[in-house]
């Protein structure tokens, strides 16, 4: 029984020697003012780190991937709301794509007579849209994560109605609505004259119009593809062009990019983005600038699709990164505390030797050796009843 207990004690001792985290009794810990100050700073830093890491974890970001677009059967919806500075009976809006399909099968846009000049309230609203969209297009590409998370398809509502009706007759036409198109290259255009079907295509009747009747100044309130969704910047919204000549040709070259958004909740929805280049030139056959006056939106669908993935790191990875950050702060604070204490001892108290033992508890030390038995340093101390080596050798020799 004794041997078994001794064996268990030895095993326990061996296991204790493997402890990589030695414990120091509190009575041997020296507490200083500098250590307390660094502890407070470390606690504040750890709290700030914990708060920022939790905020980052609960607000996942987005990452982007490119993949071939294999969806060839779906339709492409175009949403238009624009105003042209010509009466509705003098213009026609049509689409012609690479399949030469009948344009009337795509649907028809609504034409609403109106005035091109905006009143004060409408002008302020439109200029706010212009300023905001220009700010997003040119200087704030870094806030795309905020836009995707917002979920807002537009930051402005419909243009407010006029507060007063002008006395002049309508001089403009508002063209608005949605069309369902094939996912192929096409040309959406607004030109002079109403369109009529002709030999698989269409033609615009302009026989009774003179050059003085042309004015393709226009204002674009909405122009998008697919279902609207927050985070997609529509480059043409808020665009306004004023023609300085009657015979003008406005061309917009649009690259439509299929987009699929995958949220962290598992919800997935398709939409479209687009980039655009524009060109405007006067039509003057005498100088070699040929063409037809009008507004042309020439679009093409990209073969690559963009995946917008809301990405949140796994919980275990978040915990590992959090523990590593907190551990690094605590270890660094201990190093800084030791360095400060060493510098204080070196510069402030260079002549005072470092204490090897300190009575931290504040208790009085009691000397248990009687004064008469104290021995001077370096002398040998003999017990009164001790037997010396010479006495033992003499006893053996006598026997």
Phi, psi and omega in degrees: 000320179292319180296320180295318179295321178295323178295318178296324179294320179295319178297317179297323179294318178297318179295319179296327179291342177277358181294118179271000180236076182297145181258137178250126178301149183294334180292342180259006180266126180264122181259129183234164179292320179296321177296322178295320180296315179294326178296318179295316179297319179297319179297318179294320179294319179295319178297317178296318178297318180297317180295315181293321179293321177294319178296321178293323182290321183277352177237079184293151178268192182236146171232156189238138178227154175248136179214150178298140178273110182260005180267097182259346187268339184288160180266157178251117181266131176247132181246123186232138170209101184215160182238129180248138185279050175217148178299154185295330181281001179250357182231162176217139180247126183215168178229138175227120181249181186288349178272353182057032178285154180302123185296334182287345178284344178281344185113178181232142175272149179278141177242122186235119178297140181202188176248138182287323180287131180269151173281181188298315181293318178294322179295319177297320179295315182292321178294327175295320176296317179301312182296317182294313181293324177294322177296319179290320184290321192257330189231359188225045177291340183286349181262023182297326178297320179296320180293318179295322181286337184295324181074007181264126179282337177208146179261000178227146178277195178293153178297133184294154179289162178291142177276339178217149181266125179295153179280339181287155176290165180298131180241009182214169181225127175267119180253119184211158180139188180229145179232145178258114187246166170283151180277059177224172179294145181203181184220108174263124187220153174235115182229176182286142177089147177285147183268146176227142179294141183207111172052054178079357178229220177203163179223154180252129182272113181233027186293328186257023181241139176254168180303330181290345180274351184274132173201099183261029167300137185211159180226127183256114176272318179218139174202109184210169178237144179073189179283135182292143178209151180296144179101342181269121178270125179264106188297332186271348181290132184086013180269138180222129180236129178249119182281128178270354176225160181290313184268092181235147178241116178253124180236134176240121179259112191247132174250110182272131183242113175299140184224138176233124183256126179243111181275162182292339178284352182099352180284133181232137178215145179267150175204188181220144169243167176206152171246157187215143168238148184230153179213135175227142181205151176281148176266114180215103184292336180289336180256005179088005177269087185269168179139189180241132179294143179156188179241121186237128174247099181265114187242155175215147183262128181289146180281346179258143178250141179263128174260119176257107188249121173281115192246125174237132182292155179297158182296320182295324178292323176297317180293320179297316180294323179294314179295321179296319179294316180294317178298321178295321178296316181295315180297319179294321179296323177295319178295318179295319179298314178297321179294318179296316179297321178294320178293322178296315179295326183286319185268328185266324185228065183286337185266350182271119180292152180286136180289132177274329178225143179223136179274082186293326185289343179083008181280151179280134180276131183250129179270115184272358180270125180298151182299325183289341181260004181286142184244140179294153179300134179090348180269156179272143180249127182245136175285143182300331181255017182279147179257129182275170181290324179296321179294323180292317180295322178295322180294321179291322181292323180293324180287000000 
